[in-house]
Amino acid sequence: MAKIRIQQIKSGIDRPENQKRTLRALGITKMNVPVEHEATAQILGMVDKVKHLVIVTEL
């Protein structure tokens, strides 16, 4: 399974609550701190919901 690195580049402040919860569920706690996950359908779906706040790179 492929791995992806997710990094938050925009703030979650003033965003809907579901987007804040999605960031937290992905394990993102601070800006510019990368988190690695397996590229499963569930993770890619969560990334799609907050794609305007994060940057994704494949490993």
PDB file of N, CA, C and O in Angstrom:
ATOM      1  N   MET A   1       0.857  -1.178   0.000  1.00  0.00           N
ATOM      2  CA  MET A   1       0.000   0.000   0.000  1.00  0.00           C
ATOM      3  C   MET A   1       0.901   1.239   0.000  1.00  0.00           C
ATOM      4  O   MET A   1       1.911   1.279   0.702  1.00  0.00           O
ATOM      5  N   ALA A   2       0.535   2.220  -0.771  1.00  0.00           N
ATOM      6  CA  ALA A   2       1.315   3.448  -0.877  1.00  0.00           C
ATOM      7  C   ALA A   2       1.137   4.301   0.378  1.00  0.00           C
ATOM      8  O   ALA A   2       0.104   4.248   1.045  1.00  0.00           O
ATOM      9  N   LYS A   3       2.154   5.075   0.676  1.00  0.00           N
ATOM     10  CA  LYS A   3       2.074   5.993   1.811  1.00  0.00           C
ATOM     11  C   LYS A   3       1.998   7.423   1.281  1.00  0.00           C
ATOM     12  O   LYS A   3       2.526   7.743   0.216  1.00  0.00           O
ATOM     13  N   ILE A   4       1.328   8.269   2.055  1.00  0.00           N
ATOM     14  CA  ILE A   4       1.256   9.685   1.710  1.00  0.00           C
ATOM     15  C   ILE A   4       1.672  10.509   2.923  1.00  0.00           C
ATOM     16  O   ILE A   4       1.501  10.097   4.070  1.00  0.00           O
ATOM     17  N   ARG A   5       2.216  11.671   2.637  1.00  0.00           N
ATOM     18  CA  ARG A   5       2.580  12.625   3.685  1.00  0.00           C
ATOM     19  C   ARG A   5       1.641  13.814   3.571  1.00  0.00           C
ATOM     20  O   ARG A   5       1.505  14.408   2.502  1.00  0.00           O
ATOM     21  N   ILE A   6       0.991  14.159   4.683  1.00  0.00           N
ATOM     22  CA  ILE A   6       0.015  15.247   4.712  1.00  0.00           C
ATOM     23  C   ILE A   6       0.569  16.342   5.605  1.00  0.00           C
ATOM     24  O   ILE A   6       1.041  16.075   6.710  1.00  0.00           O
ATOM     25  N   GLN A   7       0.509  17.575   5.124  1.00  0.00           N
ATOM     26  CA  GLN A   7       1.022  18.715   5.881  1.00  0.00           C
ATOM     27  C   GLN A   7       0.029  19.861   5.768  1.00  0.00           C
ATOM     28  O   GLN A   7      -0.391  20.223   4.669  1.00  0.00           O
ATOM     29  N   GLN A   8      -0.346  20.432   6.912  1.00  0.00           N
ATOM     30  CA  GLN A   8      -1.294  21.543   6.917  1.00  0.00           C
ATOM     31  C   GLN A   8      -0.566  22.824   6.545  1.00  0.00           C
ATOM     32  O   GLN A   8       0.474  23.149   7.118  1.00  0.00           O
ATOM     33  N   ILE A   9      -1.136  23.567   5.555  1.00  0.00           N
ATOM     34  CA  ILE A   9      -0.497  24.805   5.117  1.00  0.00           C
ATOM     35  C   ILE A   9      -1.378  26.025   5.352  1.00  0.00           C
ATOM     36  O   ILE A   9      -0.904  27.157   5.263  1.00  0.00           O
ATOM     37  N   LYS A  10      -2.667  25.802   5.654  1.00  0.00           N
ATOM     38  CA  LYS A  10      -3.571  26.906   5.965  1.00  0.00           C
ATOM     39  C   LYS A  10      -4.251  26.623   7.291  1.00  0.00           C
ATOM     40  O   LYS A  10      -4.411  25.468   7.684  1.00  0.00           O
ATOM     41  N   SER A  11      -4.648  27.673   7.971  1.00  0.00           N
ATOM     42  CA  SER A  11      -5.230  27.552   9.294  1.00  0.00           C
ATOM     43  C   SER A  11      -6.634  26.955   9.263  1.00  0.00           C
ATOM     44  O   SER A  11      -7.383  27.144   8.304  1.00  0.00           O
ATOM     45  N   GLY A  12      -6.974  26.237  10.320  1.00  0.00           N
ATOM     46  CA  GLY A  12      -8.308  25.687  10.480  1.00  0.00           C
ATOM     47  C   GLY A  12      -9.244  26.628  11.214  1.00  0.00           C
ATOM     48  O   GLY A  12     -10.421  26.319  11.402  1.00  0.00           O
ATOM     49  N   ILE A  13      -8.728  27.772  11.629  1.00  0.00           N
ATOM     50  CA  ILE A  13      -9.555  28.764  12.319  1.00  0.00           C
ATOM     51  C   ILE A  13     -10.573  29.321  11.328  1.00  0.00           C
ATOM     52  O   ILE A  13     -10.258  29.527  10.156  1.00  0.00           O
ATOM     53  N   ASP A  14     -11.771  29.558  11.794  1.00  0.00           N
ATOM     54  CA  ASP A  14     -12.863  30.084  10.964  1.00  0.00           C
ATOM     55  C   ASP A  14     -13.309  29.090   9.896  1.00  0.00           C
ATOM     56  O   ASP A  14     -13.818  29.495   8.851  1.00  0.00           O
ATOM     57  N   ARG A  15     -13.126  27.818  10.142  1.00  0.00           N
ATOM     58  CA  ARG A  15     -13.580  26.763   9.240  1.00  0.00           C
ATOM     59  C   ARG A  15     -14.734  26.032   9.906  1.00  0.00           C
ATOM     60  O   ARG A  15     -14.866  26.088  11.129  1.00  0.00           O
ATOM     61  N   PRO A  16     -15.572  25.350   9.140  1.00  0.00           N
ATOM     62  CA  PRO A  16     -16.662  24.574   9.737  1.00  0.00           C
ATOM     63  C   PRO A  16     -16.125  23.500  10.694  1.00  0.00           C
ATOM     64  O   PRO A  16     -15.004  23.016  10.533  1.00  0.00           O
ATOM     65  N   GLU A  17     -16.920  23.147  11.662  1.00  0.00           N
ATOM     66  CA  GLU A  17     -16.496  22.192  12.691  1.00  0.00           C
ATOM     67  C   GLU A  17     -16.116  20.837  12.092  1.00  0.00           C
ATOM     68  O   GLU A  17     -15.187  20.191  12.577  1.00  0.00           O
ATOM     69  N   ASN A  18     -16.817  20.399  11.050  1.00  0.00           N
ATOM     70  CA  ASN A  18     -16.479  19.092  10.467  1.00  0.00           C
ATOM     71  C   ASN A  18     -15.085  19.094   9.834  1.00  0.00           C
ATOM     72  O   ASN A  18     -14.417  18.060   9.834  1.00  0.00           O
ATOM     73  N   GLN A  19     -14.636  20.219   9.301  1.00  0.00           N
ATOM     74  CA  GLN A  19     -13.284  20.292   8.743  1.00  0.00           C
ATOM     75  C   GLN A  19     -12.242  20.283   9.858  1.00  0.00           C
ATOM     76  O   GLN A  19     -11.180  19.679   9.710  1.00  0.00           O
ATOM     77  N   LYS A  20     -12.541  20.948  10.972  1.00  0.00           N
ATOM     78  CA  LYS A  20     -11.613  20.917  12.110  1.00  0.00           C
ATOM     79  C   LYS A  20     -11.475  19.502  12.658  1.00  0.00           C
ATOM     80  O   LYS A  20     -10.377  19.068  13.005  1.00  0.00           O
ATOM     81  N   ARG A  21     -12.599  18.784  12.732  1.00  0.00           N
ATOM     82  CA  ARG A  21     -12.567  17.401  13.227  1.00  0.00           C
ATOM     83  C   ARG A  21     -11.832  16.489  12.261  1.00  0.00           C
ATOM     84  O   ARG A  21     -11.156  15.554  12.688  1.00  0.00           O
ATOM     85  N   THR A  22     -11.955  16.745  10.970  1.00  0.00           N
ATOM     86  CA  THR A  22     -11.249  15.934   9.981  1.00  0.00           C
ATOM     87  C   THR A  22      -9.745  16.124  10.111  1.00  0.00           C
ATOM     88  O   THR A  22      -8.992  15.153  10.037  1.00  0.00           O
ATOM     89  N   LEU A  23      -9.298  17.356  10.302  1.00  0.00           N
ATOM     90  CA  LEU A  23      -7.871  17.609  10.519  1.00  0.00           C
ATOM     91  C   LEU A  23      -7.376  16.859  11.750  1.00  0.00           C
ATOM     92  O   LEU A  23      -6.306  16.252  11.724  1.00  0.00           O
ATOM     93  N   ARG A  24      -8.151  16.903  12.818  1.00  0.00           N
ATOM     94  CA  ARG A  24      -7.767  16.223  14.057  1.00  0.00           C
ATOM     95  C   ARG A  24      -7.738  14.708  13.846  1.00  0.00           C
ATOM     96  O   ARG A  24      -6.849  14.029  14.360  1.00  0.00           O
ATOM     97  N   ALA A  25      -8.707  14.174  13.093  1.00  0.00           N
ATOM     98  CA  ALA A  25      -8.765  12.736  12.834  1.00  0.00           C
ATOM     99  C   ALA A  25      -7.583  12.267  11.992  1.00  0.00           C
ATOM    100  O   ALA A  25      -7.147  11.122  12.112  1.00  0.00           O
ATOM    101  N   LEU A  26      -7.071  13.139  11.153  1.00  0.00           N
ATOM    102  CA  LEU A  26      -5.888  12.811  10.359  1.00  0.00           C
ATOM    103  C   LEU A  26      -4.611  12.857  11.197  1.00  0.00           C
ATOM    104  O   LEU A  26      -3.553  12.433  10.732  1.00  0.00           O
ATOM    105  N   GLY A  27      -4.699  13.364  12.416  1.00  0.00           N
ATOM    106  CA  GLY A  27      -3.526  13.438  13.286  1.00  0.00           C
ATOM    107  C   GLY A  27      -2.765  14.735  13.151  1.00  0.00           C
ATOM    108  O   GLY A  27      -1.644  14.852  13.647  1.00  0.00           O
ATOM    109  N   ILE A  28      -3.357  15.713  12.486  1.00  0.00           N
ATOM    110  CA  ILE A  28      -2.701  17.004  12.299  1.00  0.00           C
ATOM    111  C   ILE A  28      -3.011  17.881  13.501  1.00  0.00           C
ATOM    112  O   ILE A  28      -4.171  18.182  13.780  1.00  0.00           O
ATOM    113  N   THR A  29      -1.967  18.289  14.207  1.00  0.00           N
ATOM    114  CA  THR A  29      -2.159  19.116  15.398  1.00  0.00           C
ATOM    115  C   THR A  29      -1.591  20.516  15.238  1.00  0.00           C
ATOM    116  O   THR A  29      -2.071  21.459  15.866  1.00  0.00           O
ATOM    117  N   LYS A  30      -0.569  20.655  14.398  1.00  0.00           N
ATOM    118  CA  LYS A  30       0.075  21.955  14.209  1.00  0.00           C
ATOM    119  C   LYS A  30       0.324  22.199  12.726  1.00  0.00           C
ATOM    120  O   LYS A  30       0.372  21.266  11.924  1.00  0.00           O
ATOM    121  N   MET A  31       0.479  23.449  12.388  1.00  0.00           N
ATOM    122  CA  MET A  31       0.798  23.833  11.012  1.00  0.00           C
ATOM    123  C   MET A  31       2.208  23.348  10.668  1.00  0.00           C
ATOM    124  O   MET A  31       3.098  23.330  11.518  1.00  0.00           O
ATOM    125  N   ASN A  32       2.390  22.959   9.414  1.00  0.00           N
ATOM    126  CA  ASN A  32       3.693  22.592   8.841  1.00  0.00           C
ATOM    127  C   ASN A  32       4.371  21.401   9.493  1.00  0.00           C
ATOM    128  O   ASN A  32       5.582  21.228   9.348  1.00  0.00           O
ATOM    129  N   VAL A  33       3.615  20.576  10.210  1.00  0.00           N
ATOM    130  CA  VAL A  33       4.166  19.356  10.787  1.00  0.00           C
ATOM    131  C   VAL A  33       3.611  18.185   9.982  1.00  0.00           C
ATOM    132  O   VAL A  33       2.408  17.926  10.029  1.00  0.00           O
ATOM    133  N   PRO A  34       4.468  17.470   9.241  1.00  0.00           N
ATOM    134  CA  PRO A  34       3.964  16.401   8.377  1.00  0.00           C
ATOM    135  C   PRO A  34       3.509  15.179   9.160  1.00  0.00           C
ATOM    136  O   PRO A  34       4.055  14.854  10.214  1.00  0.00           O
ATOM    137  N   VAL A  35       2.496  14.509   8.617  1.00  0.00           N
ATOM    138  CA  VAL A  35       1.963  13.274   9.174  1.00  0.00           C
ATOM    139  C   VAL A  35       1.904  12.260   8.043  1.00  0.00           C
ATOM    140  O   VAL A  35       1.501  12.599   6.930  1.00  0.00           O
ATOM    141  N   GLU A  36       2.303  11.014   8.313  1.00  0.00           N
ATOM    142  CA  GLU A  36       2.296   9.984   7.282  1.00  0.00           C
ATOM    143  C   GLU A  36       1.181   8.984   7.542  1.00  0.00           C
ATOM    144  O   GLU A  36       0.951   8.576   8.681  1.00  0.00           O
ATOM    145  N   HIS A  37       0.487   8.590   6.469  1.00  0.00           N
ATOM    146  CA  HIS A  37      -0.595   7.620   6.538  1.00  0.00           C
ATOM    147  C   HIS A  37      -0.517   6.704   5.332  1.00  0.00           C
ATOM    148  O   HIS A  37       0.076   7.049   4.310  1.00  0.00           O
ATOM    149  N   GLU A  38      -1.125   5.528   5.463  1.00  0.00           N
ATOM    150  CA  GLU A  38      -1.332   4.651   4.319  1.00  0.00           C
ATOM    151  C   GLU A  38      -2.401   5.288   3.437  1.00  0.00           C
ATOM    152  O   GLU A  38      -3.325   5.920   3.951  1.00  0.00           O
ATOM    153  N   ALA A  39      -2.294   5.137   2.149  1.00  0.00           N
ATOM    154  CA  ALA A  39      -3.235   5.761   1.213  1.00  0.00           C
ATOM    155  C   ALA A  39      -4.465   4.877   1.029  1.00  0.00           C
ATOM    156  O   ALA A  39      -4.688   4.331  -0.051  1.00  0.00           O
ATOM    157  N   THR A  40      -5.259   4.740   2.084  1.00  0.00           N
ATOM    158  CA  THR A  40      -6.500   3.963   1.992  1.00  0.00           C
ATOM    159  C   THR A  40      -7.623   4.862   1.489  1.00  0.00           C
ATOM    160  O   THR A  40      -7.469   6.082   1.418  1.00  0.00           O
ATOM    161  N   ALA A  41      -8.736   4.259   1.147  1.00  0.00           N
ATOM    162  CA  ALA A  41      -9.879   5.024   0.647  1.00  0.00           C
ATOM    163  C   ALA A  41     -10.408   5.975   1.717  1.00  0.00           C
ATOM    164  O   ALA A  41     -10.832   7.087   1.402  1.00  0.00           O
ATOM    165  N   GLN A  42     -10.386   5.547   2.977  1.00  0.00           N
ATOM    166  CA  GLN A  42     -10.890   6.384   4.056  1.00  0.00           C
ATOM    167  C   GLN A  42     -10.007   7.618   4.249  1.00  0.00           C
ATOM    168  O   GLN A  42     -10.515   8.728   4.410  1.00  0.00           O
ATOM    169  N   ILE A  43      -8.708   7.427   4.235  1.00  0.00           N
ATOM    170  CA  ILE A  43      -7.779   8.550   4.416  1.00  0.00           C
ATOM    171  C   ILE A  43      -7.878   9.508   3.235  1.00  0.00           C
ATOM    172  O   ILE A  43      -7.897  10.724   3.426  1.00  0.00           O
ATOM    173  N   LEU A  44      -7.942   8.979   2.023  1.00  0.00           N
ATOM    174  CA  LEU A  44      -8.034   9.841   0.846  1.00  0.00           C
ATOM    175  C   LEU A  44      -9.344  10.620   0.830  1.00  0.00           C
ATOM    176  O   LEU A  44      -9.382  11.749   0.340  1.00  0.00           O
ATOM    177  N   GLY A  45     -10.406  10.042   1.350  1.00  0.00           N
ATOM    178  CA  GLY A  45     -11.675  10.757   1.461  1.00  0.00           C
ATOM    179  C   GLY A  45     -11.590  11.901   2.441  1.00  0.00           C
ATOM    180  O   GLY A  45     -12.132  12.978   2.191  1.00  0.00           O
ATOM    181  N   MET A  46     -10.908  11.678   3.572  1.00  0.00           N
ATOM    182  CA  MET A  46     -10.740  12.752   4.552  1.00  0.00           C
ATOM    183  C   MET A  46      -9.862  13.864   3.992  1.00  0.00           C
ATOM    184  O   MET A  46     -10.131  15.046   4.206  1.00  0.00           O
ATOM    185  N   VAL A  47      -8.817  13.480   3.277  1.00  0.00           N
ATOM    186  CA  VAL A  47      -7.938  14.482   2.663  1.00  0.00           C
ATOM    187  C   VAL A  47      -8.714  15.318   1.648  1.00  0.00           C
ATOM    188  O   VAL A  47      -8.491  16.523   1.536  1.00  0.00           O
ATOM    189  N   ASP A  48      -9.613  14.692   0.919  1.00  0.00           N
ATOM    190  CA  ASP A  48     -10.408  15.409  -0.075  1.00  0.00           C
ATOM    191  C   ASP A  48     -11.295  16.470   0.571  1.00  0.00           C
ATOM    192  O   ASP A  48     -11.549  17.511  -0.035  1.00  0.00           O
ATOM    193  N   LYS A  49     -11.767  16.222   1.788  1.00  0.00           N
ATOM    194  CA  LYS A  49     -12.622  17.193   2.481  1.00  0.00           C
ATOM    195  C   LYS A  49     -11.854  18.444   2.903  1.00  0.00           C
ATOM    196  O   LYS A  49     -12.438  19.523   3.011  1.00  0.00           O
ATOM    197  N   VAL A  50     -10.545  18.306   3.141  1.00  0.00           N
ATOM    198  CA  VAL A  50      -9.747  19.445   3.604  1.00  0.00           C
ATOM    199  C   VAL A  50      -8.596  19.741   2.636  1.00  0.00           C
ATOM    200  O   VAL A  50      -7.551  20.246   3.047  1.00  0.00           O
ATOM    201  N   LYS A  51      -8.790  19.429   1.361  1.00  0.00           N
ATOM    202  CA  LYS A  51      -7.711  19.601   0.378  1.00  0.00           C
ATOM    203  C   LYS A  51      -7.264  21.050   0.220  1.00  0.00           C
ATOM    204  O   LYS A  51      -6.144  21.305  -0.225  1.00  0.00           O
ATOM    205  N   HIS A  52      -8.117  21.997   0.575  1.00  0.00           N
ATOM    206  CA  HIS A  52      -7.765  23.408   0.478  1.00  0.00           C
ATOM    207  C   HIS A  52      -6.910  23.867   1.667  1.00  0.00           C
ATOM    208  O   HIS A  52      -6.393  24.984   1.658  1.00  0.00           O
ATOM    209  N   LEU A  53      -6.759  23.020   2.680  1.00  0.00           N
ATOM    210  CA  LEU A  53      -5.979  23.365   3.875  1.00  0.00           C
ATOM    211  C   LEU A  53      -4.657  22.608   3.963  1.00  0.00           C
ATOM    212  O   LEU A  53      -3.783  22.977   4.748  1.00  0.00           O
ATOM    213  N   VAL A  54      -4.505  21.556   3.169  1.00  0.00           N
ATOM    214  CA  VAL A  54      -3.325  20.697   3.303  1.00  0.00           C
ATOM    215  C   VAL A  54      -2.610  20.523   1.969  1.00  0.00           C
ATOM    216  O   VAL A  54      -3.146  20.831   0.904  1.00  0.00           O
ATOM    217  N   ILE A  55      -1.391  20.023   2.061  1.00  0.00           N
ATOM    218  CA  ILE A  55      -0.627  19.626   0.880  1.00  0.00           C
ATOM    219  C   ILE A  55      -0.278  18.154   1.068  1.00  0.00           C
ATOM    220  O   ILE A  55       0.113  17.730   2.155  1.00  0.00           O
ATOM    221  N   VAL A  56      -0.424  17.382  -0.007  1.00  0.00           N
ATOM    222  CA  VAL A  56      -0.231  15.941   0.062  1.00  0.00           C
ATOM    223  C   VAL A  56       0.893  15.547  -0.905  1.00  0.00           C
ATOM    224  O   VAL A  56       0.911  15.968  -2.061  1.00  0.00           O
ATOM    225  N   THR A  57       1.830  14.730  -0.405  1.00  0.00           N
ATOM    226  CA  THR A  57       2.889  14.205  -1.252  1.00  0.00           C
ATOM    227  C   THR A  57       2.925  12.693  -1.094  1.00  0.00           C
ATOM    228  O   THR A  57       2.733  12.175   0.006  1.00  0.00           O
ATOM    229  N   GLU A  58       3.169  11.988  -2.189  1.00  0.00           N
ATOM    230  CA  GLU A  58       3.269  10.534  -2.145  1.00  0.00           C
ATOM    231  C   GLU A  58       4.718  10.152  -1.822  1.00  0.00           C
ATOM    232  O   GLU A  58       5.672  10.793  -2.262  1.00  0.00           O
ATOM    233  N   LEU A  59       4.834   9.096  -1.048  1.00  0.00           N
ATOM    234  CA  LEU A  59       6.176   8.619  -0.681  1.00  0.00           C
ATOM    235  C   LEU A  59       6.542   7.385  -1.477  1.00  0.00           C
ATOM    236  O   LEU A  59       7.633   6.840  -1.305  1.00  0.00           O
TER     237      LEU A  59
END
